[in-house]
């Protein structure tokens, strides 16, 4: 079953690349079939095997030799690893499947926000549907769902206040991202997630400014940082809390 989760993660990761490219471009994610961006030749099925095809083709189009971005196999591999980690943490039940699919949507949102500094409703909607299904799955196991719902609402209000007080920095899309994260993680891990986001975000901003790749007043897409914090809290949040409490004898 572990191997099955990994394979499904890699396959779905290949589809994520399609969505990440086509949604901002306003192209249907179902048609036309995948083609080379330069020569427009249709990519054959045997060249669509996640990660392996990139390695086999040495990172170039089979028809024209155009270089293929390494981001494609990296996203495929990342999605596969996340599915593997979801299996190891949550088992092989419905919760693990829903968390895995929700994570895929988060990758889409993060990458599109990174590319365009915009969050699309068409990507938030499947995330909201999956978050609702995760809540229903928990309710079916008689887990109290009110704290998760209140956390999602509180997280949205918090980001809205941050936007109001800072007069920018974060966008309206970040409100919805944080709301979905809050619903899925619940109160404690959402706090951990935002703390990690702040730490990583501060470090990234400092590096970019020091490297003169960003001016201090330039915008940095915050969605990818929120989602990075989500993944860290989802998979190692409790371990980080345990380490923190043990260090201070709490």
LINVENVEN-V485509 format. One record per residue. D_FIRST is the distance of its C-alpha to the first C-alpha in Angstrom with 2 decimals. Layout:
BEGIN
d_first = [D_FIRST;D_FIRST]
END
This chain:
BEGIN
d_first = [0.00;3.80;5.39;4.90;6.31;8.71;9.85;10.54;12.26;14.34;15.35;16.37;18.04;20.22;21.33;22.19;24.71;26.38;26.75;28.05;30.65;31.72;32.06;34.87;36.45;36.61;34.86;32.65;28.95;28.71;31.74;32.98;30.25;29.53;32.62;34.06;35.98;38.92;39.50;37.75;36.33;33.22;30.08;28.76;25.20;24.68;25.68;23.17;20.08;18.88;20.31;20.93;23.75;25.48;25.51;26.57;29.35;30.33;30.20;32.75;33.18;33.26;36.40;38.62;37.20;36.98;34.95;31.56;30.85;28.33;27.16;25.11;22.63;22.77;21.69;18.86;17.73;18.38;16.33;13.33;13.97;14.50;11.17;9.67;12.37;11.86;8.42;10.30;13.28;12.50;9.28;7.17;10.57;13.19;14.62;11.79;11.87;15.66;16.00;14.07;16.39;19.33;18.76;18.96;22.22;23.48;23.07;25.07;27.73;28.04;28.50;30.94;32.87;33.04;34.40;36.75;37.25;36.54;33.93;33.62;33.48;31.32;28.51;29.25;29.08;25.37;24.80;27.11;25.41;21.97;23.77;25.40;22.20;20.82;24.15;24.00;20.55;22.05;25.18;23.38;22.33;26.01;25.62;28.94;28.52;32.11;31.64;28.93;31.28;34.27;32.52;31.76;35.41;36.77;34.84;36.31;39.78;39.48;38.68;41.50;43.87;42.84;43.63;46.92;48.00;47.11;48.32;45.39;42.77;39.97;39.70;39.09;35.59;34.77;35.79;33.11;30.44;31.33;31.47;27.88;26.81;28.88;27.39;23.79;24.62;27.48;30.76;30.06;27.29;29.23;32.19;30.14;28.79;32.33;33.73;31.29;32.09;35.77;35.48;33.54;35.72;38.87;37.83;36.89;40.18;42.19;40.75;41.35;44.85;45.70;44.59;46.74;43.89;44.50;47.67;47.58;48.26;45.70;42.67;39.20;36.29;34.99;31.94;29.81;30.94;30.10;26.58;26.22;27.44;24.89;21.94;23.63;24.32;20.87;19.09;22.02;24.73;24.80;24.90;27.78;29.58;29.31;30.69;33.47;34.51;34.55;36.74;39.27;39.03;38.27]
END
